[in-house]
Structure formats: structure tokens, C-alpha cells
């Protein structure tokens, strides 16, 4: 009788064991550090009460974490739709249908994940899918959902296009590349910028940029990629930089202090590699 009862229970035990292994393996893939301290049983050993409690706690936190981002995504989507509803009809032309949506989703995704770092409501957006002869820069107030300035001319990196005219097609995070780097940046401090144009030095305001799109622009601080004013950017001509989203000098004096120490910058282009892998595009 006992053996028959044991046989009846065997399928249930096997199912439970398989489920346990599946859940633990998935939890370990998501939170390997959390399970590192849990003393999992070796083959043939029984699970201790202490280990069981700790694993239950980790699994519970994993399930909670899997639900929370859904709520965040819903909030990000709602905020993005509000911003698009307020601004999309006035931000034209765009090089790609998702250019503005990607900018807003990235802004709200980063703000949701790092609220303490977004201390200013301003977003500097550049659509590098447009030719340099087209005004392609904007600064938005993301609280008021209004355009602070734009469209205006913005330079691209000389390594991103063979000439000052046309559309940049090469984007890189590499040192010495003099290329534009796509993605999201957090605006840091202002400083006195010195550059060279036509063999002569010039001075303007500079804004340090911390690239937060890992693998695409996270070398920005080390490369010296900053926002600044430049004499080679005028109302009708953009010129080329060393990779910096440079603007007119008078505009830089007016706009960059608004962005400093907590605004965000988003540089867009319809580049399929970047669009499919940027962490803040995926987060939105």
C-alpha cells in the first residue's frame, strides 16, 4: 500500500522538481548575484529550510521586479504620447517616422530609471538623418511640453561625412574618430570652451556631455565630445565639428546654461544598428 501511494505521488514530485529547477535557473540568469549567497543543494541532498526561505525571497523579488517595469513602461508610453501630441505637428521635417518618439521615449525611460540625475526639464534633440543644410536641432521643455528654441542648425562630426554638406552616415564611439555618436546624454557642467576654425582660435561656452547609451556614446567625456558654440555654424550653414553637436555661438550662450547640470541630449539618426541596440530605446 505504501509503495502504491509513493508511486501516485511520484509524478507530482517530479513536476515540482522540474518547476523548481526552471524557476531557479531563470532567477539565476536575472539575479546571479542574489543567488550567489544561497546554498543550493547538491544532487541527492535535501533543500534546507534556510535555503528554501532565501530562495523563496529571491524568487519573490524577481517576480516583483518583473511586474514593476511593466508599470514603468506604461507610464513611459503615456508620457511619450502626451509629448508627441503636443509637439509632433510642429517638429518637421524628420528623417524617420520614429525619430521624435525615440527621443521622447528615451528621455522618459532614463528619467524613470534615474530621476535624481534629471534635474532640468530640458531636452536637446538633433536629427542627424537630415542634411546639414537643414535646421535639425531643437530644445524642448519637457515639463511644459513646449519648444524653447528650434529648429536651428547643428554641426556633425567631420568623421561622419566626407564633406560639410549632406547627411552624416558614419557614427562611432571610438577615440580619435571625430564622429558623431548617437544616443542619450546627460548634460554636465558648463566651462570656457576654446576651439579652432580656419586656423584661428575662438572662444565660446561649452557643455560637458556624459553618454549613457552604452557602447554607442559612453566614451563622450573621454573623447571631449561636448555641446558648444562655433563660428562655423550660422543660420544657413552647419559646418563640421570633431563630433560635437555644435550650434551658433549666440544660441549656445542662451541655451546651454538651461541644459547644464541635469538636462538631457538625444542625437538621432536612422541607423539600424544603433536603433535596434540602444538601451534607452529598448527600455521604452
CORPESUL-V44366 format. One record per pair of residues at least 4 apart in sequence whose C-alpha atoms are under 6 Angstrom apart, sorted by the first residue. I is the first residue (numbers start at 0). J is the second residue. If there is no record, write none. Layout:
[[I | J] [I | J]]
This chain:
[[20 | 24] [23 | 27] [26 | 30] [27 | 31] [40 | 44] [40 | 46] [55 | 59] [68 | 72] [75 | 107] [79 | 103] [79 | 104] [80 | 84] [82 | 144] [83 | 87] [94 | 128] [94 | 129] [97 | 101] [100 | 104] [101 | 105] [104 | 108] [104 | 283] [105 | 279] [105 | 280] [107 | 111] [108 | 283] [109 | 113] [110 | 114] [110 | 117] [116 | 261] [117 | 261] [117 | 262] [118 | 261] [119 | 261] [119 | 262] [120 | 140] [120 | 141] [120 | 142] [121 | 139] [121 | 140] [121 | 141] [121 | 258] [121 | 262] [122 | 138] [122 | 139] [122 | 263] [122 | 264] [123 | 137] [123 | 138] [123 | 264] [124 | 136] [124 | 137] [124 | 264] [124 | 265] [124 | 266] [125 | 135] [125 | 136] [125 | 266] [126 | 135] [126 | 267] [126 | 268] [127 | 267] [127 | 268] [128 | 268] [128 | 269] [129 | 166] [130 | 165] [130 | 166] [131 | 164] [131 | 165] [131 | 237] [134 | 150] [134 | 151] [134 | 152] [135 | 150] [135 | 151] [135 | 152] [136 | 150] [136 | 151] [136 | 153] [137 | 148] [137 | 149] [137 | 150] [138 | 147] [138 | 148] [139 | 145] [139 | 146] [139 | 147] [140 | 144] [140 | 145] [152 | 237] [153 | 237] [153 | 244] [153 | 245] [153 | 246] [154 | 237] [154 | 238] [154 | 239] [154 | 244] [154 | 245] [155 | 179] [155 | 239] [155 | 240] [155 | 242] [156 | 177] [156 | 178] [156 | 179] [156 | 239] [156 | 240] [156 | 241] [156 | 242] [157 | 177] [157 | 239] [157 | 240] [157 | 241] [158 | 177] [158 | 178] [159 | 167] [159 | 168] [159 | 169] [159 | 170] [159 | 178] [160 | 167] [163 | 238] [163 | 239] [170 | 178] [170 | 179] [170 | 180] [171 | 178] [171 | 180] [172 | 180] [172 | 215] [172 | 216] [174 | 222] [177 | 241] [177 | 242] [178 | 242] [179 | 242] [180 | 216] [181 | 266] [181 | 267] [182 | 212] [182 | 265] [182 | 266] [183 | 211] [183 | 212] [183 | 264] [183 | 265] [184 | 208] [184 | 209] [184 | 210] [184 | 211] [184 | 263] [184 | 264] [185 | 208] [185 | 209] [185 | 263] [186 | 208] [186 | 259] [186 | 260] [186 | 261] [186 | 262] [186 | 263] [187 | 207] [187 | 208] [187 | 259] [187 | 260] [188 | 206] [188 | 207] [188 | 259] [188 | 260] [189 | 205] [189 | 206] [190 | 205] [191 | 204] [191 | 205] [192 | 202] [192 | 203] [192 | 204] [192 | 205] [193 | 201] [193 | 202] [194 | 200] [194 | 201] [195 | 199] [195 | 200] [195 | 201] [203 | 228] [204 | 227] [205 | 226] [205 | 227] [206 | 225] [206 | 226] [207 | 225] [208 | 225] [209 | 220] [210 | 216] [210 | 217] [210 | 219] [211 | 217] [212 | 216] [212 | 277] [213 | 217] [218 | 222] [219 | 223] [219 | 224] [224 | 243] [225 | 243] [226 | 243] [226 | 244] [226 | 245] [227 | 245] [228 | 245] [228 | 246] [228 | 247] [228 | 248] [228 | 251] [229 | 247] [229 | 248] [231 | 238] [232 | 236] [232 | 237] [232 | 238] [232 | 246] [232 | 247] [233 | 247] [250 | 254] [251 | 255] [258 | 262] [273 | 277]]
